[in-house]
Amino acid sequence: TMVGAVGDGVYVGTEEGCWFLSGPSLKELKRTRVFDSPVIPGSMVYMPSELANPPQVDLGQDTPVSLAILFMTTNGYCAGQNSGQCFNLTESKFTFPEAVSASAFYRKQDGVNQYIAVLNSEGTPTSSACIGDYVDAELIKAIDT
């Protein structure tokens, strides 16, 4: 479902999980499982590695210039870097809908880095909403007594 090369190896995503492959030659290739979650086809993009750090790493920290990959699994939005360092950036923060495929891209616009992915659930629409429709909502604060 995915093949993404970084500086010292290749990430391979399947319907069963995600692996990192590296080694000096094809005969000595080492395969390391980095995620047990299936990778969603079409969700992988490349981005600068310094932007694909887990939240606890400061963006101002010196990092080598390289490429990283971003992709979606059934358990969230993930980043893969050199040496098989892979992070689920949304673990325990978001619940994503089931998806069978995606269309994704990375962009930097007005100083903001964005990973944009549209997920295909392969199901029938749950509403008849169309482009241009809008929703009105009124939020009512609950009063504790």
C-alpha positions, -999 to 999 in steps of 0.1 A, spaced: 0 0 0 31 23 3 68 25 -5 87 55 7 124 60 6 144 80 32 181 86 35 191 52 48 163 29 40 128 23 27 94 22 45 70 -4 31 34 -2 41 10 -32 37 -25 -41 48 -10 -57 79 15 -31 91 45 -10 82 81 -21 80 115 -3 77 140 -20 54 177 -11 55 211 -26 49 243 -24 29 229 -47 2 198 -66 -8 212 -98 6 219 -82 40 186 -63 41 172 -60 76 134 -57 80 120 -41 112 83 -38 119 75 -2 130 37 -3 131 11 -30 135 -16 -8 118 -24 -11 81 -12 18 60 -38 36 39 -30 36 2 -24 70 -13 -17 87 20 21 90 18 39 123 11 75 136 15 84 165 38 115 180 54 126 157 83 129 185 108 92 191 106 83 154 112 95 153 148 74 140 177 58 168 198 84 166 226 113 175 202 118 213 198 115 226 162 145 248 169 167 218 176 196 212 152 186 183 129 204 170 98 188 180 65 169 151 51 135 139 39 108 122 60 76 106 50 41 112 63 13 87 60 -20 75 75 -25 42 92 -58 29 106 -46 42 139 -35 77 129 -12 101 112 25 90 112 59 102 103 89 81 93 125 93 94 160 79 88 170 48 108 135 35 111 124 62 136 87 63 132 61 82 152 23 82 154 17 119 158 -20 116 167 -19 86 190 -46 89 217 -56 124 204 -79 117 174 -101 90 162 -100 87 124 -128 72 103 -123 39 86 -107 44 52 -97 22 23 -77 48 4 -66 84 5 -54 113 -16 -28 135 2 -2 163 -2 21 184 18 24 222 14 39 252 31 16 282 27 19 316 45 45 301 69 22 272 79 32 236 71 2 214 62 -4 177 56 -37 174 39 -53 141 33 -88 132 21 -99 97 32 -122 75 12 -145 54 34 -159 35 4 -193 37 20 -224 55 11 -227 92 22 -242 97 56 -258 129 46 -268 148 15 -246 178 22 -233 196 -9 -206 222 -16 -221 256 -6 -244 241 22 -240 255 57 -250 245 92 -264 268 119 -258 257 155 -266 272 189 -244 262 218 -262 263 252 -241 262 283 -253 237 309 -259 252 342 -248 232 372 -272 234 401 
